[in-house]
Amino acid sequence: RALVLDAPLRQRFAAIAFGSEYSGGDRLVTWCDPVTVEVRGAPNRADLEQVRRVVHELDELLLDTEVRLVDGGGRLVVTFADADGFARLAPARARHNAGYFRITWDPVRHAVTRARVLVRIGVEQALRDHVVREEITQCLGLMRDVPAPG
């Protein structure tokens, strides 16, 4: 049975699902292969726990896509960096953000092939926890921030 969405809900879904935060477009992409998540940089214990939690939750929710932590060779790399690291690794438009993500995708299969997440250290833990969840989730293909209802 097909899911039927009313017009406002369809518009809200489209606003999240198509395009990305920094560029428009009408693409909708997803992972076709397992999502292997690697952590780099200078995470603290709480950061690592948040990454583990998010990976576990996503692996439980995504029935057709395996999501797991790996020690090396991850296709989705989460880097915890200070302000100097952000200045080196993020584009100019994102250098003052608390988080940033970028994906590489195959335009033929509309499949994400690699992703990178940056999380700024030196900001409060609650914000880092939020950024970890938001940026990893956006790397799955729903690349825009959730617009406020109404």
C-alpha positions in Angstrom: 0.0 0.0 0.0 1.4 3.4 -1.0 1.9 6.2 1.5 -0.3 9.2 0.6 1.0 12.6 1.7 -1.1 15.7 1.7 0.2 18.7 -0.2 1.9 20.5 2.8 3.7 17.4 3.9 4.8 16.7 0.3 6.2 20.2 0.1 8.0 19.9 3.4 9.5 16.5 2.4 10.7 18.0 -0.9 12.2 21.0 0.9 14.3 18.6 2.9 15.0 15.8 0.4 16.0 17.6 -2.8 19.2 19.6 -3.1 21.4 20.5 -0.2 22.1 23.3 2.3 24.6 25.1 0.0 23.3 24.2 -3.5 20.0 23.7 -5.0 19.1 21.0 -7.5 16.6 18.3 -7.8 18.6 15.3 -6.9 17.7 12.8 -4.3 20.6 10.5 -3.4 21.1 7.6 -1.0 23.7 5.0 0.0 23.6 1.7 -2.0 26.5 0.1 -0.1 27.2 -0.2 3.6 27.9 3.0 5.4 31.2 2.6 7.2 31.9 5.4 9.7 35.4 6.3 10.8 36.2 8.9 13.5 39.3 11.1 13.2 40.7 14.2 14.9 40.4 15.0 18.6 37.1 13.7 19.9 36.5 13.4 23.6 34.8 10.4 25.3 31.3 12.0 25.0 31.9 12.7 21.3 32.8 9.0 20.6 29.7 7.9 22.6 27.5 10.1 20.5 28.9 8.8 17.3 28.4 5.2 18.5 24.8 6.1 19.5 23.9 7.7 16.2 25.5 4.8 14.2 23.6 2.2 16.3 20.3 4.1 15.9 20.7 4.5 12.1 21.7 0.9 11.7 18.5 -0.1 13.5 16.3 2.3 11.5 17.7 1.7 8.0 16.5 -1.8 7.2 18.3 -2.0 3.8 21.5 -0.2 4.6 24.1 -1.4 7.1 25.7 1.4 9.2 28.8 0.5 11.3 31.9 2.0 12.9 35.3 1.0 11.6 38.8 1.8 12.7 40.1 2.8 9.3 39.0 3.0 5.7 35.6 4.5 6.5 33.5 5.8 3.6 31.9 8.4 6.0 34.7 10.1 7.9 33.8 12.2 11.0 36.6 14.6 12.0 36.6 16.5 15.2 38.7 19.7 14.7 39.5 22.9 16.4 39.0 26.3 14.7 42.3 26.0 12.9 41.4 22.6 11.6 38.0 23.9 10.4 39.8 26.7 8.6 41.9 24.1 6.7 39.2 21.5 6.1 36.0 23.4 5.5 35.1 25.8 2.6 35.1 29.5 3.5 31.3 29.6 3.7 31.3 27.0 6.5 34.5 28.0 8.5 32.5 29.6 11.3 29.9 26.7 11.6 29.8 24.2 14.4 29.5 21.4 11.8 29.8 20.8 8.1 29.3 17.8 5.8 30.1 17.0 2.2 29.2 14.0 0.1 30.5 12.6 -3.1 28.0 10.7 -5.2 27.7 8.7 -8.4 25.3 10.7 -10.7 24.4 7.5 -12.6 23.2 5.5 -9.6 22.3 8.6 -7.5 24.3 6.8 -4.8 26.5 8.4 -2.2 30.0 6.9 -2.4 31.9 8.9 0.2 31.1 11.5 2.9 33.0 13.8 5.2 31.7 15.4 8.4 33.5 18.1 10.4 32.6 18.8 14.0 34.1 21.8 15.8 35.6 21.1 19.2 35.7 24.0 21.6 32.0 24.4 21.6 29.7 23.1 24.3 29.0 19.3 24.3 25.3 19.6 23.7 26.0 21.5 20.5 28.6 18.9 19.4 26.1 16.1 20.1 23.5 17.8 18.0 26.0 18.5 15.2 27.1 14.8 15.1 23.5 13.6 14.7 22.5 16.3 12.2 25.6 16.1 9.9 25.8 12.2 9.8 22.0 12.1 9.1 22.4 14.6 6.3 25.1 12.5 4.8 22.5 9.8 4.3 20.9 11.8 1.6 18.4 14.2 3.2 20.8 17.1 2.9 18.9 20.1 4.0 18.2 21.4 7.5 14.6 20.7 8.5 12.6 23.8 7.9 10.3 25.1 10.7 6.7 24.1 10.2 4.2 26.7 9.0 
